[in-house]
Every structure is written in C-alpha cells, then in structure tokens.
Amino acid sequence: MAALLGRRAALTATGVGVAAGCMGTYFEMSHGVFCIPVLTLPPMMLTQQVATGSTLFGVAARQLLSVGLYAVDPSGPTDWDNIHNVFDVTAAAALAGSGTISALGSAAVSAQLAQRGIKRLNGLLLIGIAVFSQWRENTVKEFGHKPDTDWEELAEEMSTVVVTDEGRTRVFQEEGPVMGPSMGPGGLPRTEAEVPKLEIQYESTPIHMLPRFIALGCLSGVVLGFFGIGPVFMLAPLVTRTSPEWEQIAALAKDREQSSASSSSSWRQFMPLPLPSPRQEAAARDDQGTVASVAGPVPSSGADLLGPTGSDERTRRTCQIAMVPPCLAAAWRHWSFG
C-alpha cells in the first residue's frame, strides 16, 4: 500500500511538473508560478516550504537545460573567442554573486516563517507578476514588431513572379535568408545585412555600473530562495529596459512608426522598382515568362532588437547564465532543511 501511494504521488507530481513546464514555456515565465500553488492543494497537500523546495529542483534543472540549449543552438553566436558578443561577463558575475548570497539567506528565512504568512506573501507576488506581465506585453507591443498592412501589401506586390506559357506562376526568392526573428513584413525573409543589430556600448559592464546588477541580483535571489520561482522572465526585461542600449531599441521603434505613418497607396504606386538580378532574369528566360515585379529591401522592425520576452538575446543569455548558481544554491539550501 505504501509503495502504491508513493508511486501515485510520484506520478501526480510528474504530471503537475510537466503541465506547469508547458504553461510556463507558453506564457514566458517560470513554471514555479503554476507548480507551487497546485502542490499545496489536494491530492498532494504539501506545505508551502516543501512545495517551494521541491519546485526549486525543477527550476534548477530547467535553468541548466536553457543554458545548454543556448550553447548548442546553431543559429546563435559561436565565436567564443569574442565572449562579450555572447553574454556580458562582468554583469553575469555580479548577478550570480549577489543572487546566490540573497538566495541562501532568503531560503533560510522562509524555513523559519509560518506557512500562512508565506502563502500570503506568495499571493502578493503572484499579483505583482500579473502586473509585470502586462507591462512586459505592453513594452513588446510598443517597442517590438507591429505588423503593418501597407508594408505587407507592398511586400506582396513586389514579389518576383514569373508567368509561364501554360498559365502557371513561379515565385523566386533571393538565396541566403536569415530566418527566425529576422523575418520581415509579410513573412518574407531578409538577408544578414538588412537585419539591425544592437551596438554594444560596453563589451563588459564597467565596475561603476555594476550596482544595478547587484540590486537586481539580490531581488532575483529573494524570488528564488523565498518563493521558489525562477526570476529570469522578469530579470531580463528589467535589465534590458535599464541598459544603455535601450535608446537604440526605442529609436528603431520610433523610426518604424514614422515610416509607417508616412506610407500611403500613392507612395506604393509611384515607388520605382529595382531591376531584377541576373539570376532572376535567367530563371525567367528559362521559363519563357515575363517578370511582373522584383522584391526590394524589406524594412527592418524592432523585433530584431526586442523579442517577445521583452529583452534582447544577449541580455537574456546573460541572465540565464547568471541565474544558474543561485538556482543550485537555493535548491541545496532547501534540501538541507529537509
């Protein structure tokens, strides 16, 4: 009977973890937001401290998995000789150090508090996460990519279309597209030269600019050690929003808004089309068709600098790497308390 109950509890906890992980990935947040409240309800009925400590092992595993996937991602930067292009070393060290100390201390404090008090504080945190998620969504909508009808129509009209004698059509696209977040309006790919890049102000953050990373690391450690929730989904947007590179993101979004406002049907009608490339002309001659129009440069969007997570990729990698030691430290601390 004991073995059966233990097996049933393990299956229930596994199901809760899988469901919470899927929901956390979908909503771009830690699975602890969903997992910890459920574990304190029937049939598990765990105490708040035990639910937090158990979830932290999953948080640490997901953190290690995220860093591993970043490392093996073939589309990411692989020039480890220029490590500053991958992540900010000094900022990651400041976040990791302050976060680890804060996580150890907050885990010790949570073990001494009553369960009712921790539940109330956890409820307040969840309300704060809801408000933060709304702010992040509004930030992405304002400074990230917004689909523009005029640009989409322009991209469709300027496609390379060849009509054959049989009445069939063929669409030709330039080779070497950059996929993923570099997709342009109308879902058309862009070349590497057409994708805007962040100009990094500092290869590694200077010492005098580290206090904000230390403060954010301490707050992240409290969220980890006290509540058992992975903080990267909140940390990365805050670091991006307070970084010197934010001015570039805001400027790009402003320029795109001005371009969108100035676009009109008359602009599309009288805009000169670029000449077809030799490869496209050869393909058209092979099919004995006529070229209707040729694709031109696709306008850039703010999504290249600000992704759906509310941060740029370099900052997100920095936060992911920095939060590995605090996650492991918080999990070990809760395990040592039983």
N, C-alpha and C positions, 0 to 999 in steps of 0.2 A: 504494500500500500504506500509506504514512504517513497519507494522508487517510482511508483506511478505518479504520485503527487509531484515529486521532483521533476519528472520528465514533462509533466503537464505545465509546470511553472516555467521550465526552460523553453518549451515551445511557445508559450504565451509571450514571454519576454522577447524571444526572437521575432515573433510576428509584430510586436509593438515596435521593436527597433527597426525592422525593415520598412514598416509603414511610415514611421517618423522620419527615417532617412530619405525616403522618396518624397515626402511632403516638404522636408527641409530643402532638398535639392530643387524642387519645383518652385518654391517660394523664395529661394535665395536666402536662406537663414539656417541657423544651427538646428539640428534635429532634436536637441535638448528642449527647445521651446515646446515641442509636441510630446516628447517622450516622458519627461519628468512628471507632469500632471497626471498622465494616464497611469503611470506606475503606482501612484498613490491611491488609485481607485480600485475597486474590485475588478477582477479576482486577485490581483497581486497584493494590494493593500500594504505597500512598503511605506516606511517612514520617509519623511522628506529628505533626511540626511542620507539614508540608504539609496533612495532613488537618485539623488544627486551624484553620489559616489559611483553607483553602477553606470549611470549615463556618461560619466566622465571618461570611462574606459572606451566607450564608443566614440566619444568626441576626439580622444587622442588617436584612435585608430583612423578615423576619417581625416584628421589633420595630417597624419603621416601619409595616407593614401593620396591626398590632394597634392602634397609636395612631390610625391613620387610621380604622379601623373604630369605635373608641370615639368619635371626633369626629363621625362621620356617623350614629351609632346614634340613630334617632328616639325610642327608649324611654329614653335616658339624659338626664341633666340638660343643658339647653341654655342656661341663664341664665349667659352668660359675664360679665355684669356682676358677679355674685357668684361669682367664680372659685374661692373657697375651698370652695364646695359641690361643685365638680368634682374638684379634687385639692388637696393640700397643697403650696403653692408653695415655702415655705422648706425643707420636708422633701425635696421633689424636687430643689431646688438643691443641698442637702447631699449627697444620694445621687449626683447626677450628677457633681458636682465631685470627690468622693473616689473614686467609681468610675472616672472617666476617668483620673485620675492612677495609680490602682492598676492599671488595665488596661494602660496604656502600659508601666509598669515590669515587670509580670509577663510581658508578651509579650516584652520584651527578655531577661528571664531565661530563658524557655523556649527561645529561639533558641540559647542558649549551652550547654544541657544535652544529655546523650546521650539518644538515643531510648529506650533500655531503661529509664532512670530515669524518663522522662516516662510511659512505659506503666505502670510500676508505680504511680506516683502517681495516674494516671488510674484504675487498677483500684481503688485505695483510695477514690477519690472516688465511684466507682460504688457501692461497698458503702455508703458514707455516704449516698448518695442513696436507696438502697433502705431504709435505716433511717429516713431523714427521711420518705419517702413513707408508711411505716407509721405514723409519728407523726402525720402530717397526716391520714391516713384516720381514725385513732382520734379525733383532735380534732374532725373534722367529725361523726363518729358521736355523740360525747358532747355537743357544744355546738350542732350543727346540727339539721336537721329529722329526726325519727324518726316514721315512720307509726304511728299509734295506732289499734287496732282499734275501740275504743269510740267514738272521735271519728268514724271513718269510718262506722260504723253509724248514729251519731246524725245525721250529715250526710245520709245516705241516707234515714233515716226522716223527716227534716224537710224534704224536698224539696217543692216546690209541685206537686202532681199533680192534674189535672182529668180526671175520667172522664166521657165523653160518653154520650149515649143509645145510640150504636152499640157501646158497649163499648170504644172506643178511649181511650187516655190521652194527655195532653199535659203536658209539664213546662215550667213558666215559671221564668225566672231574672231576677234584677234586672239592669238595664242598667248600663253603665259599670264592668265588672270590670277589675281590674288583673291582667294575665297574668304569665307567667314565674315568677320565684321567689316571687311573692306568692300562688301557688295554695295554698289551704287543705287541710285533711284531706278525704279522699275525692276530691281533684282538683277541688274546687269553687273558683271564683274569688272573690276578696274585693274590696271597694271600697277606695279610696285611704285612707279613714280607719281601716280595720281592719289596715293594714299597719304594723308597728312600724318606726320609723326611729331611726338612731343619733343621739344628741345629741352633736354635735361639741364637745369640750372646748376646743379652740383652733382658730380659723379658720386660722391659720398657726402652726406649731410655734415656740415661743419659742427664742431663741438658746441659753439654758442647757439646753434639752432636745435640742439637735442632736447631741451626741456619739454617741448610739446610732445615729443615721442615718449619721454619718460612719464609724463602725466597720462597720456593715452594708454601706455602700457600698464600703469597702475590700475586704471579703470578696467582695462581688459582682464587683468588678473583677478579683480574682485568679482567680475561677472563669471569667470571660470571657477574660482575656488569656492565662492559662496553659493552661487546658483547652479553651477554645472552646465552652463550654456557657452558654446563656442562663440567668441566675440568677433571673428574676422568679418562677418557680414555687416557689422556696424563699424568696425575699426577702419576698414579700407576706405569707405566713402568719407569718413571724417578726416583721414589723413590726406586724401585727395583734395577735399574742399579747403583745407588749411595749407596746402602746399604752394610754393612759388609758381608751379606750373599751371595752377588753376586759371590764371589770367589768359593763358593760351586757349584753354578749353572754352572759356566764356567768350573770348574774341572770335573764335571759329564759329560758335553758335550764333553770335550777333551778325557776323558776315553772311551766314547762310540765311538768316531771317531777312536781311536786307536784299539779298539776291532773290529770295522767294517773293518778296513784296514787289520788286521791280519787274518780275516776269509777267508776260501777258501773251495773248494769242498773236498780237501783231509782231511781237518780238520773235516768236517762233516762226511766223510766216516769212519774215524778211531776213532771218539769220542766214548768212552764207554757209553752205555745207562744205566740209573739207573734201578734197579729192580722194578717190579710192586708192588703196595701197596696191602695189604691183601684184601681190599675192591674190588679192580680191579680184583684180582685173583679169588675171589668168584664170581663176576659177570661173569667172563669168563667161570668158571666151570659150572655155571647155564645154560649158553647158549651153552655149549659143543663146544666152539670155541677155536681158538688159538689167542694168543696175538701177534700182529705184532711188536709193539713198545710202549714205555711208555713216557708220557710227562715229561720233566725235567724242571728245573728252567728257567723262561723266563728272558732274560736280561732286565735291567732297562733302561729307557730312560729319557732324560732331560725334557720331557713334564710334568713329575710329579712335577717338581720344577718351571718350566716356562710354563705357559699356553698360549693359543692363544691370550690372551690380552696383553702379554708381561710382565706379573708380576706374582708373586706367590699369592696364595689365601689369606694368612694372610695380605699381604700388600694391596691387593685390598679391603679387608674388612675394613682395617684401613682408607683408602682413602674414601670409600663410607660413612662410619660413620662420618668422619671429615667434609665432604662437605655438610652435612645436614644444619647446622646453616648458613653458607654463602649463600646457595640457598634460604633459607627462608628470610634472611636479604635483599638480593638483590631484591627478588620479592616484599617484602614490600616497599622497598625504591622506586622502580619504580612505584608502585601503589600510593604511597603518592605524587608523582609528577604528577599524572593524566595521 
